[in-house]
Amino acid sequence: MNRNHLERCMDSQQALSADGESPFVSLEAEIPEVLYQGLKAFIGSNPAWDQYQVMSSALAQFLFQNGCSERAVTERYLDDLFSRSQA
């Protein structure tokens, strides 16, 4: 997937969000088998997490650590950093 495809998806999602729709976006990604196995093992041993929370947390961490200054991203990153470590 190239950047133009992602931007078209984001533009169409913003149009839906303006109409009062949910602010969530469905994401499909191919990942290496080793990452899938690690995800499966992590979720199996941490019942407070599910695949959606793990992916959302990982994406927030990546964006935050690479300079994203959106408040919602920062809040998600910090919330997961401190809240999940206590669980």
C-alpha positions as CSV (number, residue, x, y, z in Angstrom):
1,M,0.0,0.0,0.0
2,N,1.4,3.4,-0.9
3,R,0.9,6.7,0.8
4,N,-1.6,7.9,-1.8
5,H,-3.9,4.9,-1.0
6,L,-3.6,5.6,2.7
7,E,-4.5,9.3,2.2
8,R,-7.5,8.4,0.1
9,C,-8.7,6.0,2.9
10,M,-8.2,8.7,5.5
11,D,-10.1,11.3,3.4
12,S,-13.1,9.0,3.0
13,Q,-13.0,8.2,6.7
14,Q,-12.9,11.8,7.7
15,A,-16.0,12.4,5.6
16,L,-17.8,9.6,7.5
17,S,-16.6,10.9,10.9
18,A,-18.1,14.4,10.1
19,D,-21.5,12.7,9.9
20,G,-21.3,11.5,13.5
21,E,-19.9,8.0,12.7
22,S,-17.4,6.2,15.0
23,P,-13.9,7.6,15.0
24,F,-12.4,4.1,14.5
25,V,-10.8,2.9,11.3
26,S,-10.6,-0.8,10.3
27,L,-7.1,-1.9,9.5
28,E,-5.8,-4.9,7.7
29,A,-2.1,-5.8,7.7
30,E,0.1,-8.6,6.8
31,I,2.7,-9.4,9.4
32,P,5.5,-12.0,9.6
33,E,4.6,-15.3,11.1
34,V,7.0,-14.8,14.0
35,L,5.1,-11.6,15.0
36,Y,1.8,-13.4,14.8
37,Q,3.0,-16.1,17.1
38,G,4.4,-13.6,19.5
39,L,1.1,-11.7,19.5
40,K,-0.8,-14.9,20.0
41,A,1.4,-15.9,23.0
42,F,1.2,-12.5,24.5
43,I,-2.6,-12.4,24.4
44,G,-2.8,-15.9,25.7
45,S,-0.8,-15.0,28.8
46,N,-2.3,-11.5,29.3
47,P,-6.1,-11.8,29.4
48,A,-6.5,-8.0,29.9
49,W,-5.3,-7.5,26.3
50,D,-6.8,-8.4,23.0
51,Q,-5.5,-8.1,19.5
52,Y,-7.1,-4.7,18.9
53,Q,-5.6,-3.2,22.1
54,V,-2.2,-4.5,21.3
55,M,-2.2,-3.1,17.8
56,S,-3.6,0.2,18.9
57,S,-1.0,0.5,21.6
58,A,1.8,-0.5,19.3
59,L,0.8,2.1,16.7
60,A,0.4,4.8,19.3
61,Q,3.9,4.0,20.7
62,F,5.4,4.0,17.2
63,L,3.8,7.4,16.3
64,F,4.7,9.0,19.6
65,Q,8.3,7.9,19.4
66,N,8.6,9.1,15.8
67,G,7.4,12.7,16.5
68,C,3.6,12.6,16.3
69,S,2.3,15.5,18.4
70,E,-1.4,14.6,18.3
71,R,-2.8,14.8,21.8
72,A,-4.9,11.7,21.4
73,V,-1.9,9.7,20.3
74,T,0.2,11.0,23.3
75,E,-2.7,10.2,25.7
76,R,-3.0,6.7,24.4
77,Y,0.7,6.1,24.6
78,L,1.0,7.4,28.1
79,D,-2.2,5.6,29.3
80,D,-0.9,2.3,28.0
81,L,2.5,2.9,29.4
82,F,1.3,3.4,32.9
83,S,-2.0,1.7,33.2
84,R,-1.2,-1.6,31.5
85,S,2.1,-2.0,33.4
86,Q,0.1,-2.2,36.7
87,A,-2.4,-4.8,35.4
